[in-house]
Amino acid sequence: MEWEYVTHNVDLGGFFSTGAFDTKSLTEILNWFGGQHWELVSTFTTTHNSGGTMHIGFIFKRPRAPAGASPVQA
């Protein structure tokens, strides 16, 4: 089976602007990708010079459509 991948970046400024993690917004993002047949396979963070986390990166995968088939839209 062949896979296709997509990455998505979340800027934590909006998620931590009140000092609390915005789980509702994150859940909406994950549910949207899941609804497009993407499966979350990994996450990673980026940091700035003071060591704080700036972004969370998400890596999703799904089966690649066979040649000649209509691809699943992301």
C-alpha positions, 0 to 999 in steps of 0.5 A, a space after each residue: 500500500 502506498 501512502 500520502 502525507 500532509 503536515 499542518 502547523 498550529 501557532 501556539 500564540 492563539 492556543 495559549 493566549 489566555 495561559 490555557 491550552 485551547 483543546 476545543 480548537 485543537 479537537 476541531 482541527 483533528 476532527 476536520 482532518 479525520 473527516 478527510 480520511 487523514 490519520 494522525 501519525 506524529 507531532 513535533 514542536 518548534 521552539 524559539 531562542 528562550 526555549 518556549 514552544 512556538 508551534 506544534 506540527 502535525 503529520 497525517 497520512 492516508 492511503 494513496 488513491 490507486 492510479 486512475 482513481 479519484 483522489 480523496 480531497 483534503 
